[in-house]
Amino acid sequence: MGTLVAKLLLPTVSSLAFLPTISVAARRRFHMEAMVYLFTMFFTALYHACSGPGLSILCFLRLDVLEYFSIYGTALSMWVSLMALADFDEPKRSTLVMFGVLTIAVRVYHDREGYGVYSGPIGTAVLITAAKWLQKMKEKKGLYPDKSVYTQQVGPGLCFGALALMLRFFFEEWDYTYVHSFYHCALAMSFVLMLPKVNKKAGSTETPAKLDCPTLCGACI
C-alpha cells in the first residue's frame, strides 16, 4: 500500500525538479524567468497533488483551473527560456515576452491537449531567434553567437526538450507515473541548459541575488 501511494505521489514530488531551475535562473539574474518557473512548479505540483489520493484538502481551485495554469506555465516557461537565449535588447525583449504571454494564454484556452500548445511557442521562438542570429552573422561575417553556445546550451537544451516532449506525448501510456515524472525532470534540465550564463541586461555587476521573497517581490515591481 505504501509503495502504491508513493507511486501515485511521484508526479507531484517530481514537479520539485523545477527548484534547481528557479535557483539557477535567479543566480544568473533572470528574475522574470525564475518567477515563471516558480509559477509553473506551483501549479504543476498542485494539479498532480489534487489529481491523486488523500491531498484534496490542498485544492483551493478547481482541477480544470489547475490543469490550465499548469499547461500554460509550462508553455510560457519554454517561451521565456528561448527568448532569454535569443538575448534581445529592450524594448524588443519585453515586447516579445508579452506577445508570448498573451498568445499562449489564448492557445491553451482554445486547446490544452494538442501538440500545438507547445510546438507553437517553440517553433515561433526558434524562428525569431534564428532570424536574429542570422542577421548578426551577416553583420559580423562570422559565427554568432560563440560556438560554445551551440555546444553547451542550444544542442543539449534542445535534446532534453525533445526528450521531454517525446515522453509527454508518445510514451506516457507505458506508465504514466514514471514517464510523466521523467518528463518533469527533462523539462527542468532543458530550461537550465537554455539559460545564458549571465543576464547581460540585468544592469548590475554585483553578486547575483539569491532567490528569496524580497528578490521575487522586487522582480514584480
N, C-alpha and C positions, 0 to 999 in steps of 0.2 A: 504493500500500500504506500509506504514511504517513497519507494522508487517511482511509483506511478505519479504521485504528487510532484516529486522533484522534476520528472519529465515534463509534466504539464506546465510547471512554472519556469522552465528553461527559456522560452521565448521572452518572458518578462525580464529575467535576470540578464540574458544576453543583450538586451537593449542598453544595459550599462556599459557596453563596449564603446559607446559614444563619449564616455567620461574622459578617456585619454585624448580623444579628438578635440573636445572642448578645451582641455588644458593646453594642448599644443597650440591651438588657434589663439588663445588668449596670450600665451607667452610670446607668440610671434606678432602680437598687436593686431590680430584680426578679430577685433571685439564684436563686430557685427556678425561675422561668420560664427563666432563662438555662441552668440545668442541664438542663432538659427539652429545650430546643432543641439543646444540645450532644449529648445522648443521641441525639436524632433524627438529627442530622447524621452522627454517628459510624456508626450502624448503617445509615443510608441509603447513605452513601458506600461502606462496606464491602460491603454487599449488591450494589451495582452493580459494584464492583470485582471481586467474586468471580463475578459473572454474565458478565463479559467475558473476553477472552482475555489470557493472559500474566500475570495477577495472582493466580492461585490460591494462590501462596505466602503471601498475606495472610490466607487463610481459615482462621482458627483455630476457627471454629464452622461447623456445617452450614449449607448455603444456606437451608434452610427455617427455621432458627432466626433467621438474619439477616433473612430476609423478615418473620418475625413481629414482631421488635423494630423494624424499620423502619416497618411499618404502625402498630404500637402507639404508637411515639413520635410519629408524625405526628398520630394521633387525639388523643393526650394533649396535644400542643402546641396543637391547636385548643381543647381544653377549658380549659387553664390560661390561654390568651390571653383567652378570653371571660370567665373568672372574674376575671381582673385588670381587665378593662374594667368588670365589674359593681361592683367596689370594695366588697366585703362587709367588715364588721368581723369580728374574731376573737371567738369560735371558729367562727363560721359559715363563714368563708372556708376555713379548713383542713379543716373537715368536708366541704364541697362538693368541694374539690380531691381529698380522699381518696376520696370517693364516685366521682368520675370515674376515679381510678387503678384502683380495684377493678372497676368495671363495664366499663370499656373493655377491661381485660385479658381478661375473660370473653368479651366480644363478639367481640374479634379472634380469640381461640382458636376460637370456635364457627364463624366465617365471616370470613375475612380478605379476601374478594374482593368482597362485595356492597356496595351503596351505603350500607347501614346502618352500616357501620364508621365512616363519617364523618358521615352525616346524623343518626345517633342522638345523638352527643355535641353536635353543633352545634345541633340542634333543642332538646334539653333545656337547654343553656346559654342559648340565646336566650330560651326561655320563662321560665327562672329570672331572667334579667337583666331582661326586660320586666316581670315581676311586681314586682320590687324597684323599678324606676324608676317604674312606675305608682303604687305605694304612696307613693313620695316626692313625686310630682306632686300626689297627693291631699292630702298633708300641707302642702306648700308652696303649693298652689293656683296652680301655675305650672309652667313647663317645667323638667324635670330629666333629665339634667344640662344644662350650658350648651349653647347652640346650636352652639358650636364643636366640641363632642364629636361631634355628629351629622355635621357637615360635614367635619371634618378627620380623624376616626377611624372612626366607625361606617360612614358611607357608603363612603368609599374602601376601607376594610378589607374590607367585605362584597363589594365589587365585585371586588377582587383574589382574595378567597377563592372567589367564584363562578366566576371565570375559571379558577382552579387546578383546581377540581373538574370543570369542563367539559372542560378539557384532559385530565384524568386518566381520565375515564370515557367521553368521547364522541369524542375526536379522536386518541387515541394510535395508532389503526390507520393514520392517514395516514402518519406517520413517527415511530416510537416514540422514536428517539434525540433528535430535536429537540423534539418535543412534550413528552416527559417532562422534558426539561431546562428548558423554559419553565415547566412545572408547578412544578418546584422553586423557580424564581425568583419566580413569582407567589405561591406559598405563603409564602415567606420575607417578601416585601413585605407580605402581608396581616397577618402576625404583628407586624411593626414598626409598622404603622399602628394596630393594635388596642390596643397597649400604651399606657396613660396616660403623660403626660409625666414624671411622677414617682410613685414608690411612697409614698403618704401613710402607709402602715402600716409603713414601714421603721424608724421611731422614731429617726431621726437627721437633723440638718440639715447634716451635714458634706458635703464634696465626695463625690459618688458614687464608689464603689470601682471600679477597673479590673478587667477580667476576667483573673485570673491564678490560679495554683494555690492560694495562700492564700485567695483570695476564694471559689473553688469548694469548697474543703475546709471553709471556715468556714460556708458555706451548708448543708452537710450536717449540721453539728453542731447 
